[in-house]
């Protein structure tokens, strides 16, 4: 791979100019992060601290890394997925901002693991994680790094699930902020970002008409809600599959059909998993699907669709176009798998728009600041950023959109804080 004066492992440094253009383009639509970065530049809250990030290498995550460096952090970056890296962005970060990047699109799983090890050699004080691979690797194989670690932040639902399991069994050995639990993250990023970008990935990969299709959304968390909303808006007949009675009830009350995946498998045209769990669409389901069904995933890891088991039933696997493979099965049917079962919105498309990630990465930046400011005061558990941080992010975003809202009068404030006013 390409080598430069900055230690890195990227595809091609010649892509740097386009990467710079894309990063600067993203910044234009990230006013909240820009405002935070301006403050970081003045205050230098991370001066002298080593930051290791393992996130998708996109123009938006590049903006986050730059903001952290502007705040004084000595930053390095590894890709959090073997297929999602935007190679021009990686080159731009290396050449124009001097941030070491380890990741390129199409890298093997072995290379991905090597890159995780490489960035951990940076001996981090603070960590930005997406999927908890850095945190899990440190706890399982590099515990000697733990004494120097102040804490970490986590971007995605899948990582939150892993961290919750670590906290529950008492194995988590430093504090972490679950950024995905902040309202301005999961309401904005998961619902609107994943909803749009997943559909974008499906359209780029397969170029199919959504209207009139039966679209099966597996999981009705915030990501699933967004995907169902967008698919419905494009004219699809939406089916939701769930294991949580409350979420299933909500989906039914929103007008979606709700049924087990075993039933949905027989009638669906397009299947999208967004659960954070394993083998949600399993071999038994795919064998009962229609000839020509499309299967894809928007969960962080490539385990939600059991592609490995599907391969055992394939008589031929044919690459139709980038991010679209046809699996011709022994039963005579064909199943189309998008993006190899990996994140369809990042592999087949470009992930969330910058205006969405502006909210997420504002939370990431302030999450790291929260950890640093409270060094030595936090327990070894997962925290959610204080509500007032969410409110401040929302205010900045509204201001950037030119939207004004009402404020409570003194009389209204008094009424809301008093128990004495009522009907008697």
Secondary structure as UniProt FT lines:
FT   STRAND          9..10
FT   HELIX           13..15
FT   HELIX           16..28
FT   HELIX           31..43
FT   TURN            45..48
FT   STRAND          50..55
FT   HELIX           59..70
FT   TURN            71..72
FT   STRAND          74..79
FT   HELIX           87..97
FT   STRAND          100..102
FT   TURN            105..106
FT   HELIX           109..120
FT   TURN            121..122
FT   STRAND          126..129
FT   HELIX           133..141
FT   HELIX           143..148
FT   STRAND          151..154
FT   HELIX           157..168
FT   TURN            169..170
FT   STRAND          176..178
FT   HELIX           179..181
FT   HELIX           183..185
FT   HELIX           186..194
FT   HELIX           195..206
FT   TURN            211..212
FT   STRAND          214..218
FT   HELIX           222..233
FT   TURN            234..235
FT   STRAND          237..241
FT   HELIX           245..253
FT   TURN            254..255
FT   STRAND          257..258
FT   HELIX           261..267
FT   STRAND          270..273
FT   HELIX           283..286
FT   TURN            287..288
FT   TURN            291..292
FT   STRAND          293..297
FT   TURN            302..303
FT   HELIX           307..312
FT   STRAND          314..321
FT   TURN            322..323
FT   STRAND          324..329
FT   TURN            330..331
FT   STRAND          334..338
FT   HELIX           339..341
FT   HELIX           344..347
FT   HELIX           354..373
FT   TURN            374..377
FT   STRAND          382..383
FT   HELIX           387..400
FT   TURN            401..402
FT   HELIX           410..416
//
